[in-house]
Each structure stands twice: as C-alpha cells, then as structure tokens.
C-alpha cells in the first residue's frame, strides 16, 4: 500500500483507489499533496496491457467473442482491485521519461 512521504501514513485500500483516476491526492492524515511516482505510473500502464492477452488466447483456440469480452473484463477488474498494492508515492510530480 502507498505510504505518505511526509508523515509516513500508510494509506488504506479505499483511499488509494482514488489514485486510479488521478495522479495526485492529498494525504488523509497530513493533507499534503502526494503524487504517484513515475515507477508506479509505468507499472500500471504495463499491467493494463494484460487485457490484450485474452485476444491471443481466443484467436489461437477459436473461442467466442463473449469469452474474450468476459475474460478481458475479469482481468481488468482484477488489475484495478490489486493496483493500490503496488503504488508508491512521491512529494513532487516526477517526469514519466
């Protein structure tokens, strides 16, 4: 789980879920701005590509479109639910590259 770089507060899962759609949020304890680190943003972009894996599986085994959509949706939900566990924070916005 992400930890505030100012006060050391470990964010709860629900608090960290806010970072999925925003790259910055205020610490719930000290109210200082915290940003997703560049490493976390890169990692989340790589894991979002895992949704494409079912496309290869369904084309190799000639499975239905509904199987592909269901499998992709379940992977997407799993990625979103687990994403706060690999987030790390920084005090300032870091360049991605």
DSSP file (Angstrom, degrees, kcal/mol; ACC not computed):
  #  RESIDUE AA STRUCTURE BP1 BP2  ACC     N-H-->O    O-->H-N    N-H-->O    O-->H-N    TCO  KAPPA ALPHA  PHI   PSI    X-CA   Y-CA   Z-CA
    1    1 A X              0   0    0      0, 0.0    84,-0.2     0, 0.0    11,-0.1   0.000 360.0 360.0 360.0 149.4    0.0    0.0    0.0
    2    2 A X        -     0   0    0     82,-0.5     9,-2.6    10,-0.1     2,-0.4  -0.324 360.0-152.6 -67.2 147.2    1.2    3.5   -0.7
    3    3 A X  B     -A   10   0A   0      7,-0.2    86,-0.4    84,-0.1     7,-0.2  -0.976  20.3-113.8-123.4 133.4    2.9    5.4    2.2
    4    4 A X     >  -     0   0    0      5,-2.8     4,-1.1    -2,-0.4    87,-0.1  -0.426  16.1-148.4 -64.6 133.5    2.9    9.2    2.6
    5    5 A X  T  4 S+     0   0    0      2,-0.1    -1,-0.1    -2,-0.1    86,-0.1   0.676  93.2  48.8 -78.1 -17.4    6.5   10.6    2.1
    6    6 A X  T  4 S+     0   0    0      3,-0.1    -1,-0.1    26,-0.1    -2,-0.0   0.933 130.3   9.5 -86.1 -52.8    5.7   13.4    4.6
    7    7 A X  T  4 S-     0   0    0      2,-0.1    -2,-0.1     0, 0.0    -1,-0.0   0.538  92.5-120.1-110.7  -8.7    4.2   11.7    7.6
    8    8 A X     <  +     0   0    0     -4,-1.1     2,-0.3     1,-0.3    -3,-0.1   0.602  53.6 159.6  81.3  10.6    4.7    8.0    6.9
    9    9 A X        -     0   0    0     -6,-0.1    -5,-2.8     1,-0.1     2,-0.7  -0.502  37.7-135.9 -69.7 129.9    1.0    7.3    7.0
   10   10 A X  B     -A    3   0A   0     -2,-0.3    -7,-0.2    -7,-0.2    -8,-0.1  -0.799  23.6-130.0 -88.3 119.2    0.1    4.0    5.2
   11   11 A X        -     0   0    0     -9,-2.6     2,-0.1    -2,-0.7    16,-0.0  -0.333  16.7-121.4 -69.4 147.3   -2.9    4.6    3.0
   12   12 A X     >  -     0   0    0      1,-0.1     4,-2.3   -11,-0.1     5,-0.2  -0.431  28.7-105.2 -81.2 165.0   -5.9    2.3    3.2
   13   13 A X  H  > S+     0   0    0      1,-0.2     4,-1.5     2,-0.2    -1,-0.1   0.904 120.2  50.4 -59.4 -44.5   -7.1    0.4    0.1
   14   14 A X  H  4 S+     0   0    0      1,-0.2     4,-0.5     2,-0.2    -1,-0.2   0.877 111.3  48.6 -64.0 -38.1  -10.1    2.6   -0.3
   15   15 A X  H >4 S+     0   0    0      1,-0.2     3,-0.9     2,-0.2     4,-0.2   0.877 110.8  50.9 -68.6 -37.5   -8.0    5.8    0.0
   16   16 A X  H >< S+     0   0    0     -4,-2.3     3,-1.6     1,-0.2    -1,-0.2   0.747  94.4  72.0 -73.6 -22.9   -5.5    4.5   -2.6
   17   17 A X  G >< S+     0   0    0     -4,-1.5     3,-1.5     1,-0.3     4,-0.4   0.768  84.7  69.1 -64.0 -23.7   -8.3    3.7   -5.1
   18   18 A X  G X> S+     0   0    0     -3,-0.9     4,-0.9    -4,-0.5     3,-0.6   0.766  88.6  65.7 -63.1 -23.7   -8.7    7.4   -5.6
   19   19 A X  G <4 S+     0   0    0     -3,-1.6    -1,-0.3    -4,-0.2    -2,-0.2   0.562  80.3  80.0 -77.7  -7.5   -5.3    7.4   -7.3
   20   20 A X  G <4 S+     0   0    0     -3,-1.5    -1,-0.2    -4,-0.2    -2,-0.2   0.925 107.3  25.6 -64.3 -43.0   -6.5    5.2  -10.2
   21   21 A X  T <4 S+     0   0    0     -3,-0.6     2,-0.3    -4,-0.4    -1,-0.2   0.609 126.3  48.4 -98.8 -14.5   -8.1    8.1  -12.0
   22   22 A X     <  -     0   0    0     -4,-0.9     3,-0.0     1,-0.1    -1,-0.0  -0.931  64.4-148.6-124.3 151.1   -6.0   10.9  -10.6
   23   23 A X  S    S+     0   0    0     -2,-0.3    13,-2.5     1,-0.1     2,-0.3   0.492  84.1  42.1 -95.0  -3.9   -2.2   11.1  -10.4
   24   24 A X  E     +B   35   0B   0     11,-0.2     2,-0.3    -6,-0.1    11,-0.2  -0.989  58.9 162.9-141.7 151.5   -2.3   13.2   -7.2
   25   25 A X  E     -B   34   0B   0      9,-2.3     9,-2.8    -2,-0.3     2,-0.3  -0.974  39.1-100.4-158.8 158.7   -4.2   13.3   -4.0
   26   26 A X  E     -B   33   0B   0     -2,-0.3     7,-0.2     7,-0.2     2,-0.1  -0.647  42.9-106.1 -85.1 141.3   -3.9   14.8   -0.5
   27   27 A X     >  -     0   0    0      5,-2.5     4,-1.6    -2,-0.3    -1,-0.1  -0.450  23.3-135.1 -62.7 133.4   -2.7   12.6    2.3
   28   28 A X  T  4 S+     0   0    0      1,-0.2    -1,-0.1     2,-0.1    -2,-0.0   0.751 100.2  37.5 -64.5 -22.3   -5.7   11.7    4.5
   29   29 A X  T  4 S+     0   0    0      3,-0.1    -1,-0.2   -20,-0.1    -2,-0.0   0.910 132.6  18.0 -95.4 -53.1   -3.6   12.4    7.7
   30   30 A X  T  4 S-     0   0    0      2,-0.1    -2,-0.1   -21,-0.0     3,-0.1   0.541  89.6-134.4-101.0  -7.5   -1.3   15.4    6.9
   31   31 A X     <  +     0   0    0     -4,-1.6     2,-0.3     1,-0.2    -3,-0.1   0.698  53.7 144.4  62.3  23.4   -3.3   16.8    3.9
   32   32 A X        -     0   0    0      1,-0.1    -5,-2.5    -6,-0.0    -1,-0.2  -0.677  59.2 -99.1 -87.3 147.1   -0.1   17.3    1.8
   33   33 A X  E     -B   26   0B   0     -2,-0.3     2,-0.4    -7,-0.2    -7,-0.2  -0.452  41.1-169.6 -66.5 133.1   -0.2   16.7   -1.9
   34   34 A X  E     -B   25   0B   0     -9,-2.8    -9,-2.3    -2,-0.2     2,-0.3  -0.975   3.2-158.0-125.3 141.3    1.1   13.3   -2.9
   35   35 A X  E     -BC  24  90B   0     55,-2.7    55,-2.3    -2,-0.4   -11,-0.2  -0.876  26.7-105.1-118.6 148.2    1.8   12.2   -6.4
   36   36 A X  E     - C   0  89B   0    -13,-2.5    58,-0.5    -2,-0.3    53,-0.2  -0.538  45.4-115.9 -66.1 135.5    2.1    8.7   -8.0
   37   37 A X     >  -     0   0    0     51,-2.4     4,-2.1    -2,-0.2     5,-0.2  -0.295  19.2-113.4 -70.7 160.7    5.8    8.0   -8.6
   38   38 A X  H  > S+     0   0    0      1,-0.2     4,-2.3     2,-0.2     5,-0.2   0.869 118.1  56.0 -62.5 -36.5    7.0    7.6  -12.2
   39   39 A X  H  > S+     0   0    0      1,-0.2     4,-2.4     2,-0.2    -1,-0.2   0.900 107.6  48.1 -63.0 -41.1    7.7    3.9  -11.5
   40   40 A X  H  > S+     0   0    0      2,-0.2     4,-2.3     1,-0.2    -2,-0.2   0.889 111.0  50.2 -67.4 -39.5    4.1    3.3  -10.3
   41   41 A X  H  X S+     0   0    0     -4,-2.1     4,-1.7     2,-0.2    -2,-0.2   0.898 112.2  47.1 -66.8 -39.6    2.7    5.0  -13.4
   42   42 A X  H  X S+     0   0    0     -4,-2.3     4,-2.1     2,-0.2    -2,-0.2   0.928 112.1  50.6 -65.3 -44.3    4.9    2.9  -15.7
   43   43 A X  H  X S+     0   0    0     -4,-2.4     4,-2.3     1,-0.2    -2,-0.2   0.890 109.6  50.0 -61.9 -40.2    4.0   -0.2  -13.9
   44   44 A X  H  X S+     0   0    0     -4,-2.3     4,-1.5     1,-0.2    -1,-0.2   0.847 109.6  51.1 -69.8 -31.9    0.2    0.5  -14.1
   45   45 A X  H  X S+     0   0    0     -4,-1.7     4,-0.6     2,-0.2    -1,-0.2   0.876 111.1  48.8 -71.3 -34.9    0.5    1.2  -17.8
   46   46 A X  H >< S+     0   0    0     -4,-2.1     3,-0.9     1,-0.2     4,-0.3   0.914 111.2  49.0 -68.5 -41.9    2.3   -2.1  -18.4
   47   47 A X  H >< S+     0   0    0     -4,-2.3     3,-1.4     1,-0.3    -1,-0.2   0.805 102.2  62.3 -70.3 -27.3   -0.3   -4.1  -16.3
   48   48 A X  H >< S+     0   0    0     -4,-1.5     3,-1.1     1,-0.3    -1,-0.3   0.745  92.9  65.8 -68.8 -20.0   -3.1   -2.5  -18.2
   49   49 A X  G X< S+     0   0    0     -3,-0.9     3,-1.8    -4,-0.6     4,-0.3   0.636  79.6  81.8 -73.5 -12.6   -1.7   -4.2  -21.4
   50   50 A X  G X  S+     0   0    0     -3,-1.4     3,-1.0    -4,-0.3     4,-0.4   0.693  74.3  74.6 -64.8 -16.7   -2.5   -7.6  -19.8
   51   51 A X  G <  S+     0   0    0     -3,-1.1     3,-0.4     1,-0.2    -1,-0.3   0.737  87.9  61.3 -66.9 -21.1   -6.1   -7.1  -21.0
   52   52 A X  G X> S+     0   0    0     -3,-1.8     3,-1.4     1,-0.2     4,-0.9   0.709  82.2  82.4 -78.4 -20.9   -4.8   -7.8  -24.6
   53   53 A X  H X> S+     0   0    0     -3,-1.0     4,-1.8    -4,-0.3     3,-0.7   0.878  83.5  58.6 -54.7 -43.8   -3.7  -11.4  -23.6
   54   54 A X  H 3> S+     0   0    0     -4,-0.4     4,-2.9    -3,-0.4    -1,-0.3   0.792  95.8  65.4 -59.9 -24.2   -7.1  -12.9  -24.0
   55   55 A X  H <> S+     0   0    0     -3,-1.4     4,-1.8    -4,-0.3    -1,-0.2   0.928 104.9  43.4 -62.2 -44.0   -7.2  -11.7  -27.6
   56   56 A X  H <X S+     0   0    0     -4,-0.9     4,-2.2    -3,-0.7    -2,-0.2   0.898 114.4  50.2 -66.6 -41.0   -4.3  -14.1  -28.4
   57   57 A X  H  X S+     0   0    0     -4,-1.8     4,-2.2     1,-0.2    -2,-0.2   0.926 112.2  46.3 -64.6 -44.9   -5.8  -16.9  -26.4
   58   58 A X  H  X>S+     0   0    0     -4,-2.9     5,-1.9     1,-0.2     4,-0.5   0.840 113.3  49.2 -69.8 -31.2   -9.2  -16.6  -28.1
   59   59 A X  H  <5S+     0   0    0     -4,-1.8    -1,-0.2    -5,-0.2    -2,-0.2   0.873 112.2  47.9 -75.6 -34.6   -7.7  -16.4  -31.6
   60   60 A X  H  <5S+     0   0    0     -4,-2.2    -2,-0.2     1,-0.2    -3,-0.1   0.937 122.7  33.0 -67.9 -46.4   -5.5  -19.5  -31.1
   61   61 A X  H  <5S-     0   0    0     -4,-2.2    -1,-0.2    -5,-0.2    -2,-0.2   0.376 106.4-124.7 -93.9   4.3   -8.2  -21.6  -29.7
   62   62 A X  T  <5 +     0   0    0     -4,-0.5    -3,-0.2    -5,-0.1     2,-0.1   0.925  48.8 168.7  52.9  53.0  -11.0  -20.1  -31.8
   63   63 A X      < -     0   0    0     -5,-1.9    -1,-0.1     1,-0.2    -5,-0.0  -0.447  36.6 -85.7 -90.9 168.2  -13.2  -19.2  -28.8
   64   64 A X     >  -     0   0    0     -2,-0.1     4,-1.8     1,-0.1    -1,-0.2  -0.197  28.4-115.2 -75.6 163.6  -16.2  -16.9  -29.0
   65   65 A X  H  > S+     0   0    0      1,-0.2     4,-2.7     2,-0.2     5,-0.2   0.860 115.9  57.8 -62.8 -37.2  -16.3  -13.1  -28.7
   66   66 A X  H  > S+     0   0    0      2,-0.2     4,-2.5     1,-0.2    -1,-0.2   0.869 104.3  51.1 -64.8 -36.7  -18.2  -13.4  -25.4
   67   67 A X  H  > S+     0   0    0      2,-0.2     4,-2.9     1,-0.2     5,-0.2   0.930 110.9  49.2 -64.3 -44.2  -15.4  -15.5  -23.9
   68   68 A X  H  X S+     0   0    0     -4,-1.8     4,-2.7     1,-0.2     5,-0.2   0.934 113.1  46.2 -59.4 -47.3  -12.9  -12.8  -24.9
   69   69 A X  H  X S+     0   0    0     -4,-2.7     4,-2.4     2,-0.2    -2,-0.2   0.912 115.2  46.3 -64.5 -42.5  -15.0  -10.0  -23.5
   70   70 A X  H  X S+     0   0    0     -4,-2.5     4,-2.3     2,-0.2    -2,-0.2   0.917 114.6  46.8 -65.3 -44.0  -15.7  -11.8  -20.2
   71   71 A X  H  X S+     0   0    0     -4,-2.9     4,-2.0    -5,-0.2    -2,-0.2   0.910 114.2  47.6 -65.4 -42.8  -12.0  -12.9  -19.8
   72   72 A X  H  X S+     0   0    0     -4,-2.7     4,-2.4    -5,-0.2    -2,-0.2   0.905 111.9  50.3 -64.4 -42.2  -10.8   -9.3  -20.6
   73   73 A X  H  X S+     0   0    0     -4,-2.4     4,-2.4    -5,-0.2    -2,-0.2   0.902 109.9  50.0 -63.9 -41.1  -13.3   -7.8  -18.2
   74   74 A X  H  X S+     0   0    0     -4,-2.3     4,-2.1     2,-0.2    -1,-0.2   0.886 111.6  48.3 -67.1 -37.3  -12.3  -10.1  -15.4
   75   75 A X  H  X S+     0   0    0     -4,-2.0     4,-2.5     2,-0.2    -2,-0.2   0.912 111.2  51.1 -66.4 -41.5   -8.6   -9.3  -15.9
   76   76 A X  H  X S+     0   0    0     -4,-2.4     4,-2.3     2,-0.2    -2,-0.2   0.920 110.9  47.5 -61.5 -44.6   -9.4   -5.6  -16.0
   77   77 A X  H  X S+     0   0    0     -4,-2.4     4,-2.4     1,-0.2    -1,-0.2   0.914 111.7  50.8 -63.4 -43.0  -11.3   -5.8  -12.7
   78   78 A X  H  X S+     0   0    0     -4,-2.1     4,-1.8     1,-0.2    -2,-0.2   0.904 110.4  49.2 -61.9 -42.3   -8.5   -7.9  -11.1
   79   79 A X  H  X S+     0   0    0     -4,-2.5     4,-1.4     1,-0.2    -1,-0.2   0.919 112.0  48.5 -62.9 -44.3   -5.9   -5.3  -12.2
   80   80 A X  H  < S+     0   0    0     -4,-2.3     4,-0.4     1,-0.2    -2,-0.2   0.883 112.1  48.6 -65.5 -38.4   -8.0   -2.4  -10.8
   81   81 A X  H  < S+     0   0    0     -4,-2.4     3,-0.2     1,-0.2    -1,-0.2   0.833 117.9  40.0 -71.7 -31.7   -8.6   -4.1   -7.5
   82   82 A X  H >< S+     0   0    0     -4,-1.8     3,-1.5    -5,-0.2     4,-0.4   0.596  90.1  91.8 -92.1 -11.9   -4.9   -5.0   -7.0
   83   83 A X  G >< S+     0   0    0     -4,-1.4     3,-1.5     1,-0.3     4,-0.3   0.831  76.4  61.1 -58.8 -37.6   -3.4   -1.8   -8.3
   84   84 A X  G >  S+     0   0    0     -4,-0.4     3,-0.8     1,-0.3   -82,-0.5   0.761  94.8  66.2 -62.8 -19.3   -3.2    0.1   -4.9
   85   85 A X  G <  S+     0   0    0     -3,-1.5    -1,-0.3     1,-0.2    -2,-0.2   0.725 105.6  40.1 -74.3 -20.1   -0.9   -2.6   -3.6
   86   86 A X  G <  S+     0   0    0     -3,-1.5     2,-0.2    -4,-0.4    -1,-0.2   0.234  89.4 115.7-112.5  15.8    1.9   -1.7   -6.0
   87   87 A X    <   -     0   0    0     -3,-0.8     2,-0.3    -4,-0.3   -84,-0.1  -0.581  40.8-172.5 -79.7 144.6    1.5    2.1   -5.8
   88   88 A X        -     0   0    0     -2,-0.2   -51,-2.4   -86,-0.1     2,-0.2  -0.979  11.9-143.3-132.4 150.5    4.3    4.3   -4.4
   89   89 A X  E     -C   36   0B   0    -86,-0.4     2,-0.3    -2,-0.3   -53,-0.2  -0.682  10.9-166.6-112.9 161.6    4.1    8.0   -3.8
   90   90 A X  E     -C   35   0B   0    -55,-2.3   -55,-2.7    -2,-0.2   -85,-0.1  -0.956  29.9-123.3-141.2 161.9    6.4   11.0   -4.0
   91   91 A X  S    S+     0   0    0     -2,-0.3     2,-0.3   -57,-0.2   -58,-0.1   0.741  95.6  34.6 -77.3 -23.8    6.3   14.5   -2.8
   92   92 A X  S    S-     0   0    0    -57,-0.1     2,-0.4   -58,-0.0   -57,-0.1  -0.912  95.3 -93.4-131.3 158.6    6.6   16.1   -6.2
   93   93 A X        -     0   0    0     -2,-0.3     2,-0.3   -56,-0.1   -56,-0.1  -0.564  42.0-151.2 -73.7 123.9    5.4   15.1   -9.7
   94   94 A X        -     0   0    0    -58,-0.5     2,-0.1    -2,-0.4   -58,-0.0  -0.730  20.1-108.5 -96.8 144.0    8.1   13.1  -11.5
   95   95 A X        -     0   0    0     -2,-0.3   -57,-0.1     1,-0.1    -1,-0.1  -0.451  22.4-134.2 -68.3 145.1    8.5   13.1  -15.2
   96   96 A X              0   0    0      1,-0.2    -1,-0.1    -2,-0.1   -54,-0.1   0.864 360.0 360.0 -70.8 -35.8    7.5    9.8  -16.8
   97   97 A X              0   0    0     -3,-0.0    -1,-0.2     0, 0.0    -2,-0.1   0.398 360.0 360.0-118.5 360.0   10.5    9.5  -19.1
